[in-house]
């Protein structure tokens, strides 16, 4: 069996940086260590951190129940209000927000103060987008992710509009939605804030999927970027399978296939990728 592993598979820069910071704090701190939300969308990593005494705080209401400690902000970032509440609750903040996400926060804050309407292209319920929204005027902020939502989007004539994107959004889809908005005649500033690593990962996944007979996409079930990888690969290769770990892979589905591709989301540890790659080869 020929197995092609995407060079870009696995932790991106921002995720690796955040995970490293948490393990570093867990290994050296005598104070309780928490993360605001699961540090990444990967259950294996979260479980391992819990064994080391690192617990995820999933809501602001939980802050008052804790007696301080170290709070690591994950790569997705948080809103300004949440950041301030964590600090006011007496926590020492270790900010592991991805620098590319922080850049979006600064853009959104800057243009919101200049009275631009902020349009975020992405998933409204994703923690990264929830954080981005928290740096602009909520009355002049919109989130959309579909062609219909873009078609239906309206502002007063002559309005100033600043468009940004969730870092893991599909690049081609972003361009498509921007083109729809641009036809409406607003005073528009478009800031392509999709992470370059995301573009590379998506492009490489599509290229591999187009050349293989089966494609395996590895990542957490709640990982937005992995879900997008699966959608991209599925368009190129009908036999595309989404798994979290090796246990989820049905070898009967690939038993007779000679050419398999593998990619993984930005929250997938290397040991899981290596385990899948090794077993796909050996089970043949």
ChimeraX attribute file (.defattr): number of C-alpha atoms within 10 A of each C-alpha:
attribute: neighborCount
match mode: 1-to-1
recipient: residues
	/A:1	15
	/A:2	12
	/A:3	17
	/A:4	17
	/A:5	19
	/A:6	16
	/A:7	13
	/A:8	19
	/A:9	24
	/A:10	23
	/A:11	17
	/A:12	18
	/A:13	14
	/A:14	21
	/A:15	24
	/A:16	19
	/A:17	17
	/A:18	23
	/A:19	21
	/A:20	12
	/A:21	18
	/A:22	23
	/A:23	15
	/A:24	11
	/A:25	19
	/A:26	19
	/A:27	12
	/A:28	8
	/A:29	11
	/A:30	10
	/A:31	12
	/A:32	17
	/A:33	24
	/A:34	27
	/A:35	22
	/A:36	22
	/A:37	19
	/A:38	20
	/A:39	26
	/A:40	23
	/A:41	22
	/A:42	20
	/A:43	19
	/A:44	15
	/A:45	16
	/A:46	18
	/A:47	14
	/A:48	12
	/A:49	22
	/A:50	12
	/A:51	9
	/A:52	13
	/A:53	13
	/A:54	24
	/A:55	20
	/A:56	17
	/A:57	17
	/A:58	12
	/A:59	10
	/A:60	15
	/A:61	10
	/A:62	9
	/A:63	18
	/A:64	12
	/A:65	9
	/A:66	13
	/A:67	10
	/A:68	19
	/A:69	17
	/A:70	22
	/A:71	26
	/A:72	28
	/A:73	25
	/A:74	27
	/A:75	25
	/A:76	28
	/A:77	26
	/A:78	27
	/A:79	19
	/A:80	16
	/A:81	12
	/A:82	16
	/A:83	18
	/A:84	11
	/A:85	16
	/A:86	20
	/A:87	13
	/A:88	12
	/A:89	16
	/A:90	16
	/A:91	20
	/A:92	16
	/A:93	16
	/A:94	17
	/A:95	16
	/A:96	25
	/A:97	20
	/A:98	22
	/A:99	15
	/A:100	17
	/A:101	25
	/A:102	18
	/A:103	13
	/A:104	23
	/A:105	21
	/A:106	14
	/A:107	20
	/A:108	27
	/A:109	20
	/A:110	14
	/A:111	19
	/A:112	20
	/A:113	11
	/A:114	10
	/A:115	15
	/A:116	23
	/A:117	24
	/A:118	26
	/A:119	21
	/A:120	22
	/A:121	26
	/A:122	22
	/A:123	19
	/A:124	16
	/A:125	9
	/A:126	14
	/A:127	17
	/A:128	23
	/A:129	23
	/A:130	17
	/A:131	22
	/A:132	28
	/A:133	25
	/A:134	19
	/A:135	21
	/A:136	25
	/A:137	17
	/A:138	12
	/A:139	8
	/A:140	15
	/A:141	20
	/A:142	15
	/A:143	23
	/A:144	17
	/A:145	19
	/A:146	15
	/A:147	16
	/A:148	11
	/A:149	12
	/A:150	18
	/A:151	13
	/A:152	9
	/A:153	15
	/A:154	12
	/A:155	13
	/A:156	7
	/A:157	10
	/A:158	11
	/A:159	14
	/A:160	17
	/A:161	23
	/A:162	21
	/A:163	23
	/A:164	24
	/A:165	27
	/A:166	25
	/A:167	25
	/A:168	24
	/A:169	22
	/A:170	23
	/A:171	19
	/A:172	10
	/A:173	14
	/A:174	20
	/A:175	12
	/A:176	13
	/A:177	19
	/A:178	19
	/A:179	12
	/A:180	15
	/A:181	21
	/A:182	14
	/A:183	9
	/A:184	15
	/A:185	11
	/A:186	17
	/A:187	13
	/A:188	18
	/A:189	15
	/A:190	13
	/A:191	12
	/A:192	17
	/A:193	20
	/A:194	21
	/A:195	19
	/A:196	14
	/A:197	16
	/A:198	21
	/A:199	17
	/A:200	13
	/A:201	24
	/A:202	27
	/A:203	18
	/A:204	19
	/A:205	27
	/A:206	22
	/A:207	15
	/A:208	22
	/A:209	28
	/A:210	18
	/A:211	15
	/A:212	21
	/A:213	18
	/A:214	25
	/A:215	31
	/A:216	25
	/A:217	24
	/A:218	31
	/A:219	31
	/A:220	23
	/A:221	14
	/A:222	13
	/A:223	17
	/A:224	20
	/A:225	23
	/A:226	27
	/A:227	18
	/A:228	16
	/A:229	26
	/A:230	28
	/A:231	18
	/A:232	19
	/A:233	29
	/A:234	21
	/A:235	13
	/A:236	20
	/A:237	21
	/A:238	13
	/A:239	17
	/A:240	23
	/A:241	20
	/A:242	22
	/A:243	20
	/A:244	21
	/A:245	17
	/A:246	17
	/A:247	9
	/A:248	11
	/A:249	17
	/A:250	11
	/A:251	14
	/A:252	8
	/A:253	11
	/A:254	21
	/A:255	12
	/A:256	10
	/A:257	14
	/A:258	13
	/A:259	15
	/A:260	24
	/A:261	25
	/A:262	25
	/A:263	32
	/A:264	31
	/A:265	29
	/A:266	29
	/A:267	27
	/A:268	29
	/A:269	20
	/A:270	13
	/A:271	10
	/A:272	18
	/A:273	22
	/A:274	13
	/A:275	12
	/A:276	20
	/A:277	20
	/A:278	12
	/A:279	12
	/A:280	21
	/A:281	12
	/A:282	9
	/A:283	10
	/A:284	12
